[in-house]
């Protein structure tokens, strides 16, 4: 596996990977927004040994010192193989080189019962992200947890 980035936009790759993960990305309107974002945001891709894309990470730079993981998705067959860690590490290395001091990610809060997002929270915690705030950004039914990692 290798990671490339930052690289040109990749909306078609985002669409393919999201389609493989309906339990995380099952809302058509949200997926359409992610695909659109993949056409304009800083993109990192993970590829298998044959060069096929297996993961994507999109960054949204809010301020010179802060960057947000807007989307990270890895094909199901490649979960728990280090792909997500490699994507985050590549983005983090570039962010640090650019003077970024804080990495942000948003996910569903623990008050939401979804077991997939419990795994997502544990993943980000294992990488050093800290919970900062739970908001109603996505509505009452989808509590948003904001996590930050100092770089």
C-alpha positions as a Python dict, from the first residue, in 0.01 Angstrom:
ca = {
    (1, 'X'): (0, 0, 0),
    (2, 'X'): (114, 353, -70),
    (3, 'X'): (-33, 699, -9),
    (4, 'X'): (-21, 986, -254),
    (5, 'X'): (-99, 1344, -174),
    (6, 'X'): (-168, 1611, -178),
    (7, 'X'): (-293, 1529, -523),
    (8, 'X'): (-548, 1648, -776),
    (9, 'X'): (-917, 1616, -688),
    (10, 'X'): (-1074, 1270, -712),
    (11, 'X'): (-1456, 1285, -702),
    (12, 'X'): (-1503, 956, -891),
    (13, 'X'): (-1281, 770, -644),
    (14, 'X'): (-1470, 923, -351),
    (15, 'X'): (-1801, 806, -499),
    (16, 'X'): (-1674, 450, -545),
    (17, 'X'): (-1535, 422, -192),
    (18, 'X'): (-1844, 577, -29),
    (19, 'X'): (-2069, 331, -214),
    (20, 'X'): (-1880, 46, -43),
    (21, 'X'): (-1963, 182, 305),
    (22, 'X'): (-2340, 240, 332),
    (23, 'X'): (-2345, 199, 710),
    (24, 'X'): (-2121, 506, 743),
    (25, 'X'): (-2217, 686, 425),
    (26, 'X'): (-2580, 598, 361),
    (27, 'X'): (-2732, 942, 303),
    (28, 'X'): (-2740, 1025, -70),
    (29, 'X'): (-2742, 1402, -13),
    (30, 'X'): (-2441, 1381, 222),
    (31, 'X'): (-2257, 1154, -23),
    (32, 'X'): (-2323, 1402, -304),
    (33, 'X'): (-2166, 1674, -89),
    (34, 'X'): (-1861, 1455, -18),
    (35, 'X'): (-1819, 1377, -388),
    (36, 'X'): (-1845, 1748, -470),
    (37, 'X'): (-1591, 1827, -197),
    (38, 'X'): (-1356, 1564, -345),
    (39, 'X'): (-1352, 1779, -657),
    (40, 'X'): (-1210, 2082, -475),
    (41, 'X'): (-1044, 1988, -144),
    (42, 'X'): (-690, 1872, -77),
    (43, 'X'): (-694, 1498, -141),
    (44, 'X'): (-485, 1205, -23),
    (45, 'X'): (-533, 859, -171),
    (46, 'X'): (-420, 519, -54),
    (47, 'X'): (-357, 257, -322),
    (48, 'X'): (-312, -118, -298),
    (49, 'X'): (-2, -287, -440),
    (50, 'X'): (-166, -301, -785),
    (51, 'X'): (-229, 76, -782),
    (52, 'X'): (-606, 55, -722),
    (53, 'X'): (-746, 323, -486),
    (54, 'X'): (-853, 181, -151),
    (55, 'X'): (-885, 491, 68),
    (56, 'X'): (-941, 865, 48),
    (57, 'X'): (-889, 1156, 285),
    (58, 'X'): (-1006, 1512, 218),
    (59, 'X'): (-873, 1813, 405),
    (60, 'X'): (-1047, 2144, 464),
    (61, 'X'): (-812, 2423, 572),
    (62, 'X'): (-1017, 2663, 785),
    (63, 'X'): (-727, 2881, 900),
    (64, 'X'): (-351, 2874, 838),
    (65, 'X'): (-301, 2700, 1175),
    (66, 'X'): (-591, 2452, 1156),
    (67, 'X'): (-698, 2183, 915),
    (68, 'X'): (-998, 1949, 930),
    (69, 'X'): (-1033, 1595, 805),
    (70, 'X'): (-1350, 1655, 608),
    (71, 'X'): (-1375, 1294, 491),
    (72, 'X'): (-1183, 975, 538),
    (73, 'X'): (-1310, 649, 395),
    (74, 'X'): (-1141, 315, 332),
    (75, 'X'): (-1283, 26, 132),
    (76, 'X'): (-1434, -234, 366),
    (77, 'X'): (-1193, -513, 265),
    (78, 'X'): (-902, -293, 374),
    (79, 'X'): (-1028, -194, 720),
    (80, 'X'): (-790, -264, 1009),
    (81, 'X'): (-490, -290, 774),
    (82, 'X'): (-329, 48, 850),
    (83, 'X'): (-477, 235, 555),
    (84, 'X'): (-650, 500, 766),
    (85, 'X'): (-341, 547, 980),
    (86, 'X'): (-128, 591, 668),
    (87, 'X'): (-369, 848, 521),
    (88, 'X'): (-377, 1051, 843),
    (89, 'X'): (2, 1028, 883),
    (90, 'X'): (63, 1156, 529),
    (91, 'X'): (-179, 1446, 575),
    (92, 'X'): (-31, 1523, 916),
    (93, 'X'): (325, 1533, 780),
    (94, 'X'): (226, 1784, 511),
    (95, 'X'): (23, 1989, 759),
    (96, 'X'): (313, 2017, 1002),
    (97, 'X'): (545, 2121, 718),
    (98, 'X'): (295, 2394, 626),
    (99, 'X'): (284, 2527, 983),
    (100, 'X'): (-51, 2379, 1085),
    (101, 'X'): (-81, 2339, 1461),
    (102, 'X'): (-423, 2176, 1507),
    (103, 'X'): (-589, 1885, 1329),
    (104, 'X'): (-969, 1859, 1360),
    (105, 'X'): (-1221, 1588, 1281),
    (106, 'X'): (-1596, 1562, 1334),
    (107, 'X'): (-1780, 1235, 1392),
    (108, 'X'): (-2094, 1107, 1563),
    (109, 'X'): (-2083, 1146, 1941),
    (110, 'X'): (-2098, 854, 2183),
    (111, 'X'): (-2461, 940, 2268),
    (112, 'X'): (-2550, 803, 1924),
    (113, 'X'): (-2585, 422, 1938),
    (114, 'X'): (-2419, 342, 1603),
    (115, 'X'): (-2147, 76, 1662),
    (116, 'X'): (-1958, 172, 1345),
    (117, 'X'): (-1905, 523, 1474),
    (118, 'X'): (-1789, 386, 1810),
    (119, 'X'): (-1508, 223, 1609),
    (120, 'X'): (-1447, 552, 1430),
    (121, 'X'): (-1411, 739, 1761),
    (122, 'X'): (-1170, 474, 1895),
    (123, 'X'): (-965, 502, 1574),
    (124, 'X'): (-924, 879, 1609),
    (125, 'X'): (-855, 852, 1983),
    (126, 'X'): (-580, 598, 1912),
    (127, 'X'): (-420, 852, 1675),
    (128, 'X'): (-416, 1118, 1947),
    (129, 'X'): (-735, 1311, 1873),
    (130, 'X'): (-905, 1445, 2185),
    (131, 'X'): (-1278, 1509, 2228),
    (132, 'X'): (-1350, 1881, 2257),
    (133, 'X'): (-1724, 1940, 2218),
    (134, 'X'): (-2052, 1778, 2128),
    (135, 'X'): (-2281, 2001, 1922),
    (136, 'X'): (-2614, 1978, 1739),
    (137, 'X'): (-2443, 2084, 1413),
    (138, 'X'): (-2603, 1787, 1232),
    (139, 'X'): (-2938, 1805, 1415),
    (140, 'X'): (-3065, 1647, 1736),
    (141, 'X'): (-3066, 1293, 1594),
    (142, 'X'): (-2698, 1310, 1494),
    (143, 'X'): (-2488, 1461, 1775),
    (144, 'X'): (-2158, 1589, 1636),
    (145, 'X'): (-1839, 1524, 1831),
    (146, 'X'): (-1555, 1763, 1750),
    (147, 'X'): (-1211, 1615, 1810),
    (148, 'X'): (-878, 1799, 1795),
    (149, 'X'): (-518, 1679, 1774),
    (150, 'X'): (-235, 1920, 1853),
    (151, 'X'): (49, 1889, 1603),
}
